[in-house]
Amino acid sequence: MSADSAYQLRRQKGANGFNEAWRAALGHGIARLEDVAMERALYGVEMPIYSHGKLVGTRRAYNDALLMFLLRSRAAGRFIPQGVDPVEYAAFKEHQQKGGPGSEDALAHMHRVLAEIRRLRAKEEADPRGPRTIQGDERLAFERWYAQGQGVAGGDEAAKGGPRIGEL
């Protein structure tokens, strides 16, 4: 299945099962990335050692920045970033609990925004004309642009003197 097909399927009516599977797959992927990051932070990675162009051994390299990032994200209340005044950090944490990111007010706002998105999505799905997509000449122009530049503005064709975005 192509990426375009997967995204198109997610937008279809009755694709709730596919959407749930999509979210589950993303959740598993993120959990796996967290596990890999933790493993690298704890055990490091093998780095090759070369001498005069020849491999002579390896050494284990540890990433302290990755370790600190994981500690701050998983136990934020226990670790204060270096160079931050503890009093200012305590004030920041208090602000966060009272109204900053992650606060009940911020979460309530996020839920209101998500409800509005769901309402608009349901309205679009109920529209007899179907979901809003580009069609006709606009779709052909987009596909030509995408194929020429592999989705990158300008792409390789622009470097070769081929059509540029405004010229399609």
C-alpha positions as a Markdown table, in Angstrom:
| # | Residue | x | y | z |
|---|---|---|---|---|
| 1 | Met | 0.0 | 0.0 | 0.0 |
| 2 | Ser | 1.4 | 3.4 | -0.9 |
| 3 | Ala | 1.5 | 6.3 | 1.6 |
| 4 | Asp | -1.0 | 8.2 | -0.5 |
| 5 | Ser | -3.4 | 5.2 | -0.4 |
| 6 | Ala | -3.0 | 4.9 | 3.4 |
| 7 | Tyr | -3.8 | 8.6 | 4.0 |
| 8 | Gln | -6.7 | 8.4 | 1.6 |
| 9 | Leu | -8.1 | 5.4 | 3.4 |
| 10 | Arg | -7.8 | 7.2 | 6.7 |
| 11 | Arg | -10.1 | 9.9 | 5.4 |
| 12 | Gln | -12.8 | 7.5 | 4.2 |
| 13 | Lys | -16.1 | 7.0 | 5.9 |
| 14 | Gly | -16.2 | 3.8 | 8.0 |
| 15 | Ala | -12.4 | 3.6 | 8.3 |
| 16 | Asn | -12.5 | 3.7 | 12.1 |
| 17 | Gly | -10.8 | 0.3 | 12.4 |
| 18 | Phe | -8.0 | 1.4 | 10.1 |
| 19 | Asn | -7.6 | 4.7 | 12.0 |
| 20 | Glu | -7.5 | 2.7 | 15.3 |
| 21 | Ala | -4.8 | 0.4 | 13.9 |
| 22 | Trp | -2.9 | 3.4 | 12.6 |
| 23 | Arg | -2.9 | 5.0 | 16.0 |
| 24 | Ala | -1.9 | 1.7 | 17.6 |
| 25 | Ala | 1.0 | 1.3 | 15.1 |
| 26 | Leu | 2.2 | 4.8 | 15.8 |
| 27 | Gly | 2.0 | 4.2 | 19.6 |
| 28 | His | 4.1 | 1.0 | 19.2 |
| 29 | Gly | 6.6 | 2.8 | 17.0 |
| 30 | Ile | 7.0 | 5.6 | 19.5 |
| 31 | Ala | 7.4 | 3.1 | 22.4 |
| 32 | Arg | 10.1 | 1.3 | 20.4 |
| 33 | Leu | 11.9 | 4.6 | 19.7 |
| 34 | Glu | 11.9 | 5.4 | 23.4 |
| 35 | Asp | 13.3 | 1.9 | 24.2 |
| 36 | Val | 16.1 | 2.3 | 21.7 |
| 37 | Ala | 16.9 | 5.8 | 23.0 |
| 38 | Met | 17.0 | 4.5 | 26.6 |
| 39 | Glu | 19.2 | 1.6 | 25.5 |
| 40 | Arg | 21.6 | 4.0 | 23.7 |
| 41 | Ala | 21.7 | 6.3 | 26.7 |
| 42 | Leu | 22.4 | 3.5 | 29.2 |
| 43 | Tyr | 24.7 | 1.2 | 27.2 |
| 44 | Gly | 26.2 | 3.6 | 24.5 |
| 45 | Val | 27.0 | 2.6 | 21.0 |
| 46 | Glu | 30.0 | 0.9 | 19.4 |
| 47 | Met | 32.1 | 3.3 | 17.4 |
| 48 | Pro | 34.9 | 2.1 | 15.1 |
| 49 | Ile | 38.5 | 3.2 | 15.6 |
| 50 | Tyr | 40.5 | 3.6 | 12.4 |
| 51 | Ser | 44.3 | 4.1 | 12.0 |
| 52 | His | 45.8 | 4.9 | 8.6 |
| 53 | Gly | 42.5 | 3.9 | 7.0 |
| 54 | Lys | 42.2 | 0.5 | 8.6 |
| 55 | Leu | 39.9 | -0.6 | 11.3 |
| 56 | Val | 41.9 | -1.3 | 14.5 |
| 57 | Gly | 39.2 | -1.6 | 17.1 |
| 58 | Thr | 36.1 | -0.1 | 18.6 |
| 59 | Arg | 35.1 | 2.0 | 21.6 |
| 60 | Arg | 31.9 | 2.5 | 23.4 |
| 61 | Ala | 30.5 | 6.0 | 23.1 |
| 62 | Tyr | 27.9 | 7.4 | 25.5 |
| 63 | Asn | 25.5 | 10.3 | 24.8 |
| 64 | Asp | 25.1 | 12.3 | 28.0 |
| 65 | Ala | 22.8 | 14.8 | 26.3 |
| 66 | Leu | 20.4 | 11.9 | 25.4 |
| 67 | Leu | 20.6 | 10.6 | 28.9 |
| 68 | Met | 19.7 | 14.0 | 30.4 |
| 69 | Phe | 16.9 | 14.5 | 27.9 |
| 70 | Leu | 15.4 | 11.1 | 28.9 |
| 71 | Leu | 15.8 | 11.9 | 32.6 |
| 72 | Arg | 14.1 | 15.3 | 32.2 |
| 73 | Ser | 11.3 | 14.0 | 30.2 |
| 74 | Arg | 10.5 | 10.9 | 32.4 |
| 75 | Ala | 11.3 | 12.5 | 35.8 |
| 76 | Ala | 10.9 | 16.2 | 35.1 |
| 77 | Gly | 10.2 | 17.1 | 38.7 |
| 78 | Arg | 13.5 | 15.6 | 39.9 |
| 79 | Phe | 15.9 | 17.1 | 37.4 |
| 80 | Ile | 16.5 | 20.9 | 37.0 |
| 81 | Pro | 18.3 | 21.8 | 33.7 |
| 82 | Gln | 21.9 | 23.0 | 34.1 |
| 83 | Gly | 22.2 | 26.8 | 34.5 |
| 84 | Val | 18.6 | 27.3 | 35.6 |
| 85 | Asp | 18.0 | 29.0 | 38.9 |
| 86 | Pro | 16.2 | 26.6 | 41.2 |
| 87 | Val | 13.8 | 29.4 | 42.4 |
| 88 | Glu | 12.9 | 30.3 | 38.8 |
| 89 | Tyr | 12.5 | 26.6 | 37.9 |
| 90 | Ala | 10.1 | 26.2 | 40.9 |
| 91 | Ala | 8.1 | 29.2 | 39.8 |
| 92 | Phe | 8.0 | 27.8 | 36.3 |
| 93 | Lys | 6.7 | 24.4 | 37.5 |
| 94 | Glu | 4.1 | 26.2 | 39.7 |
| 95 | His | 3.0 | 28.2 | 36.6 |
| 96 | Gln | 2.8 | 25.0 | 34.6 |
| 97 | Gln | 0.6 | 23.4 | 37.2 |
| 98 | Lys | -1.7 | 26.4 | 37.4 |
| 99 | Gly | -2.1 | 27.3 | 33.7 |
| 100 | Gly | 0.9 | 26.4 | 31.6 |
| 101 | Pro | 1.3 | 23.6 | 29.1 |
| 102 | Gly | -0.1 | 20.4 | 30.6 |
| 103 | Ser | -2.3 | 22.2 | 33.1 |
| 104 | Glu | -6.0 | 21.4 | 33.4 |
| 105 | Asp | -6.9 | 24.7 | 31.6 |
| 106 | Ala | -4.5 | 23.8 | 28.7 |
| 107 | Leu | -5.9 | 20.3 | 28.5 |
| 108 | Ala | -9.5 | 21.6 | 28.5 |
| 109 | His | -8.6 | 24.0 | 25.7 |
| 110 | Met | -7.0 | 21.2 | 23.7 |
| 111 | His | -10.2 | 19.0 | 24.1 |
| 112 | Arg | -12.3 | 21.9 | 22.9 |
| 113 | Val | -10.1 | 22.3 | 19.8 |
| 114 | Leu | -10.2 | 18.5 | 19.2 |
| 115 | Ala | -14.0 | 18.6 | 19.5 |
| 116 | Glu | -14.2 | 21.3 | 16.9 |
| 117 | Ile | -11.9 | 19.4 | 14.6 |
| 118 | Arg | -14.1 | 16.3 | 15.0 |
| 119 | Arg | -17.2 | 18.4 | 14.3 |
| 120 | Leu | -15.7 | 19.9 | 11.1 |
| 121 | Arg | -14.5 | 16.4 | 10.0 |
| 122 | Ala | -18.0 | 14.9 | 10.5 |
| 123 | Lys | -19.5 | 17.8 | 8.6 |
| 124 | Glu | -17.1 | 17.2 | 5.7 |
| 125 | Glu | -17.8 | 13.4 | 5.8 |
| 126 | Ala | -21.5 | 14.1 | 5.7 |
| 127 | Asp | -21.2 | 16.4 | 2.6 |
| 128 | Pro | -22.6 | 14.5 | -0.4 |
| 129 | Arg | -19.8 | 15.9 | -2.5 |
| 130 | Gly | -17.3 | 13.9 | -0.4 |
| 131 | Pro | -14.0 | 15.0 | 1.2 |
| 132 | Arg | -12.3 | 18.1 | -0.1 |
| 133 | Thr | -9.4 | 17.1 | -2.4 |
| 134 | Ile | -7.8 | 18.7 | -5.3 |
| 135 | Gln | -9.1 | 17.5 | -8.6 |
| 136 | Gly | -8.9 | 18.0 | -12.3 |
| 137 | Asp | -6.2 | 20.3 | -13.6 |
| 138 | Glu | -5.0 | 21.3 | -10.1 |
| 139 | Arg | -4.5 | 17.6 | -9.3 |
| 140 | Leu | -2.6 | 17.0 | -12.6 |
| 141 | Ala | -0.4 | 20.0 | -11.9 |
| 142 | Phe | 0.3 | 18.8 | -8.4 |
| 143 | Glu | 1.2 | 15.3 | -9.6 |
| 144 | Arg | 3.5 | 16.6 | -12.3 |
| 145 | Trp | 5.2 | 18.9 | -9.8 |
| 146 | Tyr | 5.5 | 16.1 | -7.3 |
| 147 | Ala | 6.9 | 13.6 | -9.8 |
| 148 | Gln | 9.5 | 16.2 | -11.1 |
| 149 | Gly | 10.7 | 17.3 | -7.7 |
| 150 | Gln | 9.9 | 14.2 | -5.6 |
| 151 | Gly | 7.8 | 16.6 | -3.5 |
| 152 | Val | 10.6 | 19.0 | -2.7 |
| 153 | Ala | 10.0 | 22.6 | -3.8 |
| 154 | Gly | 12.1 | 23.1 | -6.9 |
| 155 | Gly | 13.5 | 19.5 | -6.8 |
| 156 | Asp | 16.3 | 18.3 | -9.1 |
| 157 | Glu | 14.4 | 19.5 | -12.2 |
| 158 | Ala | 14.7 | 23.1 | -11.0 |
| 159 | Ala | 18.5 | 22.7 | -10.8 |
| 160 | Lys | 18.5 | 21.3 | -14.4 |
| 161 | Gly | 16.5 | 24.3 | -15.7 |
| 162 | Gly | 13.2 | 22.4 | -15.6 |
| 163 | Pro | 9.9 | 23.8 | -14.6 |
| 164 | Arg | 9.7 | 25.7 | -11.3 |
| 165 | Ile | 6.8 | 25.8 | -8.9 |
| 166 | Gly | 5.3 | 29.0 | -10.4 |
| 167 | Glu | 5.6 | 27.7 | -13.9 |
| 168 | Leu | 3.4 | 24.6 | -13.6 |
